[in-house]
C-alpha cells in the first residue's frame, strides 16, 4: 500500500508527513507521534479512553481512519497541560480522587472538558449523561462526577480556586487526611506510561496464534511458512520451552503455549516476533496446525460424572479442588430446627474488564538477565515460575511491575509473560505484546460461575441452628486461582454468624470453558450472595426485620469462626447499626413492603434516570401521567 | 404505577491478606539528602491508591510531608519482596511494613541528634520536615539533620519485615476446615434502594449506604473510592454483566455485547467508614478492596423483592428475568388466590 500524505495541526503544531493508509487516527497519534496519553481500551468506540478533539469535537480516535484527519486540528490529552500546568478540570480530578488506575482518565478528562464547554453550568445529572460514552472500571464514577462539579464551580467563580489545593496538614498529622493521590497528576495528564505505551530501540512486535477449538489434540504445527516471511524474527511453540513448563497460582497445570492438546478456545498455541505488528499478524495466519478433535465437556456437573471427558490427566475426576468445612452435626441441627429453608442459587461468569488490556515488554539485559515489564499483580511468584520454565536461576529473571490499568485479580496470572521472555531470549531483542480487547476477553480468566444449594435451619426466634451449603464452580480449562477461590468461598460461606452446625463443600471443576481465576471478592461474593439472600427469605417467614435476624445471629467479640478460630474484636454490630442509621431504615419484616415504606427517596438518593427527556422536543412530562 | 421502589440490606465479612497461609512483606526506608524519604518495596499501585497511602504512612512515621516521599519502582531485582497486589492486603501488609522500616530509619536519625544535642532520644520529635528536642531551642530541618548524620558517618536507613500469624486449614480428605486463615477480619453492611420498572423489568439502583470496618483509615477519600468502585462492580455482576459461552466460544468478546455499568447506571453511594483498629499490626489498619463488593448483590436482590415481590436466584437480574418472574408470580396468584393467604 502506498503511503498517503497528511497535513494537520496536532496539539497546536503543524504536522506534515507520510502515513500508512490503514492506520487509525489513534495509531498515528500513539505510534507515529508518540502521543501515548490517550489509550486504546477496546478498539471499537465503546470505552472512550482514546477520545480526542477533532476540530473541537469530541471523537473516538480508534474509530477514525487517519486520512480523515487531513487538514484537521487535533487536540489530545497532552494539549490540556502543555507546559506542565494542569487545567482546572485536571486539578479537580486530582483533588477529588477521581483517578484510580488512571487508564480511562485521559478520555474521561477529554469528555468532561467537552461537557463543560458545551454547558458550563451542567448539573450532576447532565454531567452523567455527557460522560455516558466513557467507561471507568475502578471508581464507580462518583469521584469523577465530584471532580467535574468542582471544576464547574471553580470555573464559574462559585468556589475559590484554593479548593483545588492540598488538604491542610499544618498540624503535621497526615494519617486520616485526604491527601491528594501522588500518582494523579501523571494520570490526569496522560504522562504515565503503561506497558503498551513503552517502546525500546530495535523492539519487535509479538502476535499470538490461538486455538479455535475447545478440546483437541495437536497433531502437528508447521511454522515454516511463517518463519520464511520477510520481517519475521522468530516463531515459538511449546517445543521451544527449555525448562519445566507450567504456571498457575496453586497448581502449575498451564503451559505457556498449548502442549500436546488445547483445552479452551483462545488458548495460545504459538507466538511470532516480527518487525511490525502487521507482519506478525500475517505470520500467525501462515502457521498451519493439524488438530484431532476430542470430546469436550462444558458443564461442571457433567464433568464430575463418571466417564466424562478428562481435561487434565492428573485429575481424572476433573476436580481441581474440594474444600470442606465441618462444625457440629448439621443433620441433628436441621432435625431440631423449627424452620428449614432450601434454595438454589447461581452466578454467572464475569469479565474483569480492566480498561488496560494485557501488555508487556521483555528483553535480555547486559547481565543476561531475562527481564519482563508488565502490569503483573504478582511479580514475586511470576519470577519463580518463569525461572523454572526458562531453566535459569532466579537471579537471572527479573520482573518489573508497570503501572496497572486495572487488575481486580485478572492480572495475577502469568498468561503471556512466558511467551515474551522466550521470544526475547530467542531474538536477543526487546519484544512487546499488546492484547486487543477481544484477545483479553477470550483468553484470560473470569470470575467462577457457581451453582449453590443452601439449606438453612432456624428456630422460631430467628437463631440459625444449622447451615449446609454445596457450591460447584466452573473452573474452566486451567487451575489458575481456583483452589484459593474455593477455599476463601468456603471459609466465609456461612457469613459472620455464630452457627453451631455448619457443613460447607465447595468444588472447583475443570471444563473446556475459558479458565476462571482470581476476581475481587474471590469466591466470597458467590457464597455470601446465597447466604444473605436466604437470610431475608427466613426473615420474611419468621416475621423478623432483616437487621434483627442478622443481629440475633451475629458473631460477637471472642466468638469462634466456622474454621474454629477465636476472633478478637468483631465490628459487625457497629456496621449494622451504622448502615441502619445512615439509611434511616424503617424496621419491619421483608414482606414486599416497598409500596408502603416511608424511608424512600431522601436527598441522599439519586433521581431515577429518564434518559433523553432532557433533549425531548415535545412533552417531556409524560412520566408525570403515571 | 409503572415504577416501584424498594429497599434491601445485607451484611458481610472478609479476611485481610492471603488466605490460610503465612503472608509476608518487606520494605526499605531511607531519610534522604534534603530531608525527603525514600521507600522501596516490592509491590505497588494497581489503582487503589497504595502509593499515596504508603507516602502518608512514611511521612507520618518519619515526620516529613507526604509530597517529600519518593517510592521506588517495583522490581524483583531492585526491591525487597512484598508478595502480590491482591487479597485486600496492600494497606495491611505493605502499610505496616513501611511503618516499621520508617521507624527504624527515623530512629537512626534521632539517635544522632540526641547525641549531638545531649538530649534523651525520647524527647526528640519530628514532624512537617523538622526535627527538634522538646523543651529546648534545638530545632532544625530534616535536611540539616541528615547532613549532620552523614557528617558522623551515619546514613539514616531502615528495613523491616512483617509476617502474619496464620495457618492453613485442614481441608484434605476428611478434614473439617479448621485453622487460622487470617489474623485480621473486617465486617460490613450495605442497604440498597432500587426502582423497578414493571413495564420493562429494568432495575435502577438509586442509592447504596455502605458501612465498612476498615481498621484505621489512612486516606478516607481512598477508602470511599474503593467502596464506590466495589459497589458499582457488584451492580455490574448483579444486573447486567454476563460472559456467555456456547460450546466454549464466547458471544461477548467486546464491550458492545459485554455490558458494563456506565455513568448512568450507578447509584449514589453513601459510605460510612468504621474504624475498629487491628490490634496486631503497628498501625491499626486493615483493608477494604474486596469486602466492599460482597454485600451489594444480595442487598440489591433483597431490595428488588421488597419492591415487586420477586426474587432472582440466578444472576444477573436482567430485565427479562425480572419480567418473567413477575409474570410467573401473577400467574400463581391468579390461579391460586387462596394459597397466597
Interface residues (C-beta under 8 A of the other chain):
Chain A: X42 X44 X46 X47 X96 X97 X100 X101 X102 X127 X128 X129 X131 X132 X134 X135 X137 X138 X139 X140 X141 X142 X143 X144 X145 X166 X169 X170 X172 X173 X174 X175 X176 X177 X178 X179 X180 X181 X182 X183 X213 X214 X215 X264 X265 X296 X298 X322 X323 X324 X325 X326 X327 X343 X344 X345 X346 X347 X348 X349 X350 X351 X353 X369 X371 X375 X377 X378 X379 X380 X381 X383 X395 X397 X398 X399 X400 X401 X403 X404 X405 X406 X407 X408 X409 X411 X412 X437 X438 X441 X442 X446 X447 X484 X487 X488 X490 X491 X492 X495 X496 X504 X512 X513 X514 X518 X520 X521 X522 X524 X525 X528 X529 X531 X532 X533 X535 X536 X537 X546 X547 X550 X554 X555 X562 X563 X564 X565 X567 X568 X569 X570 X571 X572 X574 X575 X576 X578 X579 X580 X582 X583 X585 X590 X592 X593 X594 X595 X597 X599 X600 X601 X604 X605 X606 X607 X608 X609 X611 X626
Chain B: X1 X2 X3 X4 X5 X6 X7 X8 X9 X10 X11 X12 X13 X14 X15 X19 X20 X42 X43 X44 X45 X46 X47 X48 X49 X51 X52 X55 X56 X57 X59 X60 X63 X65 X66 X67 X69 X71 X73 X74 X75 X76 X77 X81 X82 X83 X84 X85 X86 X87 X127 X128 X169 X171 X175 X176 X177 X178 X179 X180 X181 X185 X186 X187 X188 X189 X190 X191 X193 X195 X204 X206 X207 X209 X210 X211 X212 X213 X216 X217 X218 X219 X220 X221 X222 X224 X225 X228 X229 X230 X231 X232 X233 X234 X236 X237 X241 X242 X243 X245 X247 X248 X249 X250 X252 X253 X254 X255 X256 X258 X260 X262 X263 X264 X266 X267 X268 X269 X270 X272 X274 X276 X279 X283 X289 X290 X291 X293 X294 X295 X297 X298 X299 X301 X302 X303 X305 X306 X307 X308 X309 X311 X313 X314 X315 X316
